Amino acid sequence: MSPTDRVKLSLLIASLVTMFMISAHAQTTTSGASAAKKSTPPAMSNCTSSTVTSNTSSNADVARGDRSFMMKAAQGGLAEVELGQIAAQKATDPQVKEFAKRMVDDHSKANDKLKQVASTKNLPLPNDLPSDAKREADKLNKLSGTQFDKEYMKDMLSDHKKDVSLFRSTAKSAKDSDVKQFASETLPTLEQHLQMAQTIGKSK
């Protein structure tokens, strides 16, 4: 083999080696990229959406009618306790005085139960008396004797007619199971109050 042929053969071998090395490097790079792609975890958006959940209820989850009922029941309960405390001190008729104490006890218990229900719904309840109850309290504080007893029982009769109607309706139509249960369990007590108010009121 002549020197010229040897040079040509050397150049050919070098060229083949270079091409082989380039091809091998390309395959290694492609394989590494594929492996990296396979090892990539699932999209973070999917993981985030599945883990970001809340165990607490929002008041937005409570139907408007149920929220309205809880607000009315809370204000009514506060009024019954406030007026009952006034009557327990100022009433002269033993029946009226005893009725007033019953109002304070029963409605305080109902108010506590309602607060527990509302807290599970993240629903804040009013802490102040409604304006009509404030006016009635002011009026009662200016009365005494039989006038006081008569006015208080008249107010209780009117209030409990409304209460019984509200709770009876809610016990049937409430969307929230806790609200429905509260209304159903409290209704019999309110019906007793109404009967007592009717009986005492007839003697005034």
C-alpha positions, 0 to 999 in steps of 0.5 A, spaced: 500 500 500 502 506 497 503 512 502 498 516 499 493 510 500 495 509 507 493 517 508 486 516 505 485 510 509 487 513 516 482 519 514 476 515 512 477 511 519 478 518 523 471 520 519 468 514 521 470 514 528 468 521 529 461 520 526 460 514 530 461 518 536 457 524 534 451 518 533 452 515 540 452 522 543 446 524 540 442 517 542 445 518 550 442 525 550 435 523 547 435 517 552 437 522 558 431 527 556 426 522 555 428 519 562 427 526 565 421 527 562 418 520 565 421 522 572 417 529 572 411 529 577 404 530 575 402 537 573 402 541 580 396 544 578 392 538 579 396 536 585 394 543 588 387 543 586 386 536 590 389 538 596 387 545 597 380 543 600 376 546 606 373 542 612 369 548 615 363 550 612 362 557 609 355 561 610 355 562 603 353 554 603 347 556 607 341 557 603 338 564 604 332 562 607 335 558 612 340 564 614 334 569 614 331 564 619 337 564 624 338 571 624 330 572 626 331 566 631 337 570 634 334 576 635 327 574 637 331 569 642 335 575 645 328 579 646 325 574 649 330 573 654 331 581 655 323 582 656 323 576 661 328 579 665 324 585 666 318 581 667 321 577 672 323 583 676 317 587 675 311 583 674 306 583 680 302 576 678 305 570 680 303 567 674 306 572 670 313 572 674 313 565 673 312 565 666 317 570 665 322 566 668 321 560 664 322 565 658 329 567 660 331 559 661 328 556 655 330 562 650 337 562 653 338 555 652 335 555 645 340 561 644 346 557 646 344 551 641 343 556 635 349 559 636 352 552 636 349 551 629 351 558 626 358 557 628 359 550 624 356 555 618 361 560 620 355 565 620 355 571 625 349 572 629 346 579 632 348 580 639 343 587 639 336 587 640 332 589 634 329 596 634 322 593 636 324 590 642 328 596 645 322 600 644 318 594 648 323 594 653 322 602 654 315 601 654 315 596 659 320 599 664 315 605 664 309 601 667 308 597 673 303 593 677 297 590 673 298 595 667 305 592 666 303 584 667 297 586 662 302 589 657 307 584 657 303 578 656 300 581 650 307 582 647 308 575 649 302 572 646 303 576 639 311 574 639 310 567 640 304 566 635 310 569 630 315 564 633 311 558 632 309 560 625 316 561 623 319 555 627 313 551 624 315 553 617 322 552 617 322 545 620 318 543 614 322 547 609 329 548 611 334 546 606 340 545 612 339 539 616 342 542 622 337 548 621 331 543 620 333 539 626 334 546 631 327 548 628 324 542 629 326 541 636 325 548 639 318 548 636 314 544 641 317 549 647 315 555 643 308 551 642 308 550 650 309 558 651 304 560 646 299 556 650 301 559 657 301 566 654 294 564 651 291 561 658 295 567 662 292 572 658 285 570 658 285 572 666 288 579 664 
